[in-house]
Amino acid sequence: MISEAELRARQKASQRAFYRAMANGSPGAALLELDGIQATAVPVREWFSIFNSAFYDDPSQLERGHAALADAYDAVGVKAWAVWVPPDEPRAPALLQRRNHVRDSTPMLFASDIATLDLAPRRELDLHPSPGWRLVGQINDRAYGVLEPWSLAAVFETMDDPDSHLHVARVDGEPASALIAREHGGDCYFWFVATAPDARGAGLASELMRHALRQACERGCTTTTLESTAAAERMYTRLGYTPLARYEMWECRKS
């Protein structure tokens, strides 16, 4: 049985590895590394802090490096960026408040030993044979009501990441649900799980995740992790994931 500490460690490693990969995903994107801080800058979507995110290990490093980090984001034209505060980390919020950050959201960390999940198919999927990054982004646009010229697909325009496996399910021949399953150190890490509004309620995203996890198992993954919005928490719980703790995302946004 994999311990909670190991699950948390794998989620942390997988999350940071995915953001490092995203630093090569679009024109002008960059990885910022400042004395214990890892940050990704994605200026093609300068108002989306979910892409322009920073991670740290020690709040003292965050305090020392915050000004340089803010200057680095400003230099590349990013207008909104966020610091992910780990669960049970009491020192950073006060620091970030003093530095003009506002708590934007509290994503739940979900994780599981894959062996404990029931991955038996519940329904047949019409799988897209060769989904690309642009298509995954466009389905997320529909899911979250993102309109041109702000398509999320722009974040992945130059993405080339062999560790990421893209999955898309169709309804009546049209792409309807999508996800990214990135494999890192034995962990299958999910991101950008989304279903178009007119296809919701039929279990598409859950079935797509089970499909991706069966494939990940075949490639040697033993755990699976993700961060969830409040709206999706019930789905992950039904799938068998364990909610471990909440992150806090503290956003700094130019007026």
C-alpha positions as CSV (number, residue, x, y, z in Angstrom):
1,M,0.0,0.0,0.0
2,I,1.4,3.4,-1.0
3,S,1.5,5.9,1.9
4,E,-0.1,9.3,1.9
5,A,3.3,10.9,2.1
6,E,4.4,9.1,-1.0
7,L,1.2,10.1,-2.8
8,R,1.8,13.7,-1.9
9,A,5.4,13.5,-3.0
10,R,4.4,12.1,-6.4
11,Q,1.8,14.7,-6.9
12,K,4.2,17.5,-6.2
13,A,6.8,16.0,-8.6
14,S,4.3,15.4,-11.3
15,Q,2.7,18.8,-11.1
16,R,6.1,20.6,-11.3
17,A,7.2,18.4,-14.1
18,F,4.1,19.2,-16.1
19,Y,4.6,23.0,-15.6
20,R,8.2,22.7,-16.7
21,A,7.0,21.0,-19.9
22,M,4.5,23.8,-20.4
23,A,7.3,26.3,-20.4
24,N,8.1,25.1,-23.9
25,G,4.5,25.0,-25.1
26,S,4.0,28.4,-26.7
27,P,6.0,31.4,-28.1
28,G,7.7,33.4,-25.4
29,A,7.0,30.8,-22.7
30,A,9.8,30.4,-20.2
31,L,10.8,28.5,-17.0
32,L,11.8,30.8,-14.2
33,E,14.0,29.4,-11.5
34,L,15.0,31.5,-8.5
35,D,16.6,30.0,-5.4
36,G,14.1,27.4,-4.5
37,I,11.2,28.8,-6.6
38,Q,10.0,27.2,-9.9
39,A,7.7,29.3,-12.0
40,T,6.3,29.1,-15.5
41,A,5.6,32.2,-17.6
42,V,3.2,31.9,-20.5
43,P,2.8,35.4,-22.0
44,V,0.5,34.3,-24.8
45,R,-2.2,34.1,-22.0
46,E,-0.9,36.9,-19.8
47,W,-4.2,37.1,-17.8
48,F,-4.5,33.4,-17.0
49,S,-2.7,32.7,-13.7
50,I,-3.4,29.0,-13.9
51,F,-0.6,28.9,-16.5
52,N,1.5,31.6,-15.0
53,S,2.2,29.8,-11.7
54,A,5.0,29.6,-9.2
55,F,5.9,26.8,-6.7
56,Y,8.3,26.9,-3.7
57,D,9.6,24.6,-1.0
58,D,10.4,27.0,1.8
59,P,8.5,30.2,2.6
60,S,11.7,32.0,3.4
61,Q,12.8,31.3,-0.2
62,L,9.5,32.8,-1.4
63,E,10.0,35.9,0.8
64,R,13.6,36.4,-0.6
65,G,12.7,35.7,-4.2
66,H,9.2,37.3,-4.5
67,A,10.4,40.7,-5.8
68,A,12.6,39.1,-8.4
69,L,9.8,36.8,-9.4
70,A,7.4,39.7,-9.8
71,D,10.0,41.6,-11.9
72,A,10.5,38.5,-14.1
73,Y,6.8,38.2,-14.8
74,D,6.5,41.9,-15.5
75,A,9.4,41.7,-17.9
76,V,7.7,39.2,-20.2
77,G,4.3,40.9,-20.0
78,V,2.4,38.6,-17.7
79,K,-0.5,40.5,-16.1
80,A,-1.8,37.8,-13.7
81,W,0.2,35.1,-11.9
82,A,-0.3,32.9,-8.9
83,V,1.7,31.2,-6.1
84,W,0.6,27.7,-5.1
85,V,0.7,27.5,-1.3
86,P,1.0,23.8,-0.2
87,P,-1.4,22.3,2.2
88,D,-0.7,23.0,5.9
89,E,1.7,25.8,5.1
90,P,0.7,28.7,7.4
91,R,3.4,31.3,6.7
92,A,3.1,32.2,3.1
93,P,-0.5,33.6,3.0
94,A,0.3,36.5,5.2
95,L,3.4,37.3,3.1
96,L,1.5,37.1,-0.1
97,Q,-1.3,39.3,1.2
98,R,1.4,41.9,2.0
99,R,2.7,41.6,-1.6
100,N,-0.8,42.3,-3.1
101,H,-1.9,38.8,-3.7
102,V,-5.5,37.6,-3.3
103,R,-6.5,34.1,-2.5
104,D,-8.2,33.0,-5.8
105,S,-9.0,29.3,-5.3
106,T,-8.4,26.3,-3.2
107,P,-7.9,23.2,-5.4
108,M,-8.2,19.8,-3.7
109,L,-5.2,17.4,-4.1
110,F,-6.6,14.0,-5.1
111,A,-4.6,10.8,-5.3
112,S,-4.8,7.1,-5.4
113,D,-2.9,3.8,-5.7
114,I,-4.1,2.7,-9.1
115,A,-4.4,-0.9,-7.9
116,T,-7.3,0.2,-5.6
117,L,-9.4,1.7,-8.4
118,D,-12.0,-0.2,-10.4
119,L,-11.0,0.5,-14.0
120,A,-13.6,-1.8,-15.6
121,P,-15.3,-0.1,-18.6
122,R,-18.8,1.3,-17.8
123,R,-19.6,2.4,-21.4
124,E,-18.2,2.3,-24.9
125,L,-16.2,5.3,-26.0
126,D,-15.8,6.7,-29.5
127,L,-12.1,7.6,-29.2
128,H,-10.5,10.2,-31.4
129,P,-7.6,8.2,-33.1
130,S,-5.0,11.0,-33.0
131,P,-6.0,13.9,-30.7
132,G,-3.7,16.9,-30.7
133,W,-2.9,19.6,-28.2
134,R,-5.0,22.2,-30.1
135,L,-8.1,20.0,-30.0
136,V,-7.7,19.3,-26.2
137,G,-7.5,23.1,-25.7
138,Q,-10.5,23.8,-27.8
139,I,-12.7,21.3,-25.8
140,N,-11.6,23.0,-22.6
141,D,-12.6,26.3,-24.2
142,R,-16.1,25.0,-24.7
143,A,-16.2,23.5,-21.2
144,Y,-15.2,26.7,-19.5
145,G,-16.8,29.2,-21.8
146,V,-13.5,30.7,-23.1
147,L,-14.0,32.6,-26.3
148,E,-11.7,33.9,-29.0
149,P,-9.2,35.5,-29.0
150,W,-8.5,33.9,-25.6
151,S,-8.5,30.2,-26.6
152,L,-6.6,28.0,-24.2
153,A,-5.2,26.1,-27.2
154,A,-2.6,28.9,-27.6
155,V,-0.8,27.7,-24.5
156,F,0.1,24.5,-26.3
157,E,0.9,25.8,-29.8
158,T,4.5,24.5,-29.7
159,M,4.0,21.8,-27.1
160,D,6.1,18.7,-27.7
161,D,6.0,16.4,-24.6
162,P,6.2,12.6,-25.1
163,D,5.3,12.0,-21.5
164,S,1.9,13.5,-22.0
165,H,-0.8,11.3,-23.5
166,L,-3.8,13.1,-24.9
167,H,-7.3,11.4,-24.9
168,V,-10.5,12.7,-26.6
169,A,-13.9,11.1,-26.7
170,R,-16.5,11.9,-29.4
171,V,-20.3,12.0,-29.4
172,D,-22.0,11.7,-32.7
173,G,-18.6,12.1,-34.3
174,E,-17.8,15.4,-32.6
175,P,-15.1,15.9,-30.0
176,A,-16.8,16.2,-26.6
177,S,-14.5,15.3,-23.7
178,A,-10.7,15.5,-23.3
179,L,-7.9,15.1,-20.9
180,I,-4.1,15.1,-20.5
181,A,-2.6,12.1,-18.7
182,R,1.1,12.9,-18.1
183,E,3.3,10.0,-16.8
184,H,6.2,10.9,-14.4
185,G,8.0,8.7,-12.0
186,G,5.3,6.0,-11.9
187,D,2.5,8.5,-11.5
188,C,-0.3,9.2,-13.9
189,Y,-1.1,12.9,-13.4
190,F,-4.3,14.3,-14.9
191,W,-4.7,17.9,-16.2
192,F,-7.2,19.7,-18.4
193,V,-10.0,17.1,-17.8
194,A,-13.1,18.7,-19.4
195,T,-16.4,17.8,-21.1
196,A,-18.4,20.2,-23.4
197,P,-21.6,21.4,-21.7
198,D,-23.9,19.6,-24.1
199,A,-22.3,16.2,-23.4
200,R,-22.2,16.3,-19.6
201,G,-24.0,13.9,-17.4
202,A,-23.2,10.8,-19.4
203,G,-20.0,9.8,-17.6
204,L,-17.7,10.6,-20.5
205,A,-14.8,12.2,-18.5
206,S,-14.9,9.4,-15.9
207,E,-14.8,6.7,-18.6
208,L,-12.0,8.6,-20.4
209,M,-10.0,8.6,-17.2
210,R,-10.5,4.9,-16.7
211,H,-9.3,4.3,-20.3
212,A,-6.2,6.5,-19.7
213,L,-5.4,4.7,-16.4
214,R,-5.6,1.3,-18.0
215,Q,-3.0,2.4,-20.5
216,A,-0.9,4.1,-17.9
217,C,-0.8,0.8,-15.9
218,E,0.4,-1.0,-18.9
219,R,3.3,1.5,-19.1
220,G,4.2,0.9,-15.4
221,C,2.3,3.6,-13.5
222,T,1.3,2.7,-10.0
223,T,-0.3,5.9,-8.7
224,T,-2.5,8.7,-10.0
225,T,-2.7,12.3,-8.8
226,L,-4.4,15.5,-9.8
227,E,-5.7,18.9,-8.5
228,S,-9.4,19.5,-8.7
229,T,-11.8,22.4,-8.9
230,A,-14.7,22.4,-6.5
231,A,-17.1,21.5,-9.3
232,A,-15.2,18.2,-10.2
233,E,-14.5,16.9,-6.7
234,R,-17.6,14.7,-6.6
235,M,-16.6,13.0,-9.9
236,Y,-13.1,12.2,-8.6
237,T,-14.5,10.9,-5.3
238,R,-16.8,8.6,-7.2
239,L,-13.9,7.3,-9.3
240,G,-12.2,6.2,-6.0
241,Y,-9.7,9.0,-5.5
242,T,-8.8,10.1,-2.0
243,P,-9.0,13.8,-1.2
244,L,-5.8,14.5,0.7
245,A,-5.6,18.3,1.3
246,R,-6.2,21.7,-0.3
247,Y,-3.7,24.0,-2.0
248,E,-4.3,27.7,-1.9
249,M,-3.7,29.7,-5.1
250,W,-2.7,33.3,-4.3
251,E,-3.0,35.5,-7.4
252,C,-1.4,38.8,-8.1
253,R,-3.3,40.7,-10.9
254,K,-2.5,44.0,-12.4
255,S,-5.3,46.5,-12.2
